[in-house]
Amino acid sequence: MSYTHTNTVDLSYTDAVEQTKQALSEQGFGILSEIDVRSTFEKKLGAEAGDELGDYVILGACNPGLAQRGLTAEPDLGALLPCNVVVRHDPSSGTTVVQAIDPQTMVELSGTDAVREVANDADTRLRAALAQLPTAAEA
């Protein structure tokens, strides 16, 4: 099973980050964290490591209503939250990719009906957010 939903988008990295945030917001997700992985690699491992990776951000997306339902049903679920969304630009291919965690991975780990319901709702919303972005095939 793939653990992400992936779209190659017809956007610059910067535009992909902004449009992804907007699309997530329209689906009820806020951004709790934003990790600039390239910058971290450059600081900790040197410029070459950052250049090799390329632009790469991890957005910690959270829909408070879904999180509340999930955590009420299963408090341990917090270890799997927030829903991570990655925007990355591959320097070798020149492509920009947006990936969201497949919430069904939570169901595989938990298996409870309550978590399944939350995961299904989150999955629908994350897929809808990704569908709003212009894919490379549309270009």
Secondary structure as the mmCIF struct_conf table of DSSP 4:
data_model
#
loop_
_struct_conf.conf_type_id
_struct_conf.id
_struct_conf.beg_label_comp_id
_struct_conf.beg_label_asym_id
_struct_conf.beg_label_seq_id
_struct_conf.end_label_comp_id
_struct_conf.end_label_asym_id
_struct_conf.end_label_seq_id
STRN STRN1 THR A 4 VAL A 9
BEND BEND1 ASP A 10 LEU A 11
HELX_RH_AL_P HELX_RH_AL_P1 TYR A 13 GLU A 26
TURN_TY1_P TURN_TY1_P1 GLN A 27 GLY A 28
STRN STRN2 GLY A 30 ASP A 36
HELX_RH_AL_P HELX_RH_AL_P2 VAL A 37 LEU A 45
HELX_RH_AL_P HELX_RH_AL_P3 ALA A 47 LEU A 53
BEND BEND2 ASP A 55 ASP A 55
STRN STRN3 TYR A 56 CYS A 62
HELX_RH_AL_P HELX_RH_AL_P4 PRO A 64 ALA A 73
HELX_RH_3T_P HELX_RH_3T_P1 PRO A 75 LEU A 80
BEND BEND3 PRO A 82 PRO A 82
STRN STRN4 CYS A 83 HIS A 89
TURN_TY1_P TURN_TY1_P2 PRO A 91 SER A 93
STRN STRN5 THR A 96 ILE A 101
TURN_TY1_P TURN_TY1_P3 PRO A 103 PRO A 103
HELX_RH_AL_P HELX_RH_AL_P5 GLN A 104 SER A 110
HELX_RH_AL_P HELX_RH_AL_P6 ASP A 113 ALA A 131
TURN_TY1_P TURN_TY1_P4 GLN A 132 GLN A 132
BEND BEND4 LEU A 133 LEU A 133
HELX_LH_PP_P HELX_LH_PP_P1 PRO A 134 PRO A 134
STRN STRN6 THR A 135 THR A 135
HELX_RH_3T_P HELX_RH_3T_P2 ALA A 136 GLU A 138
#
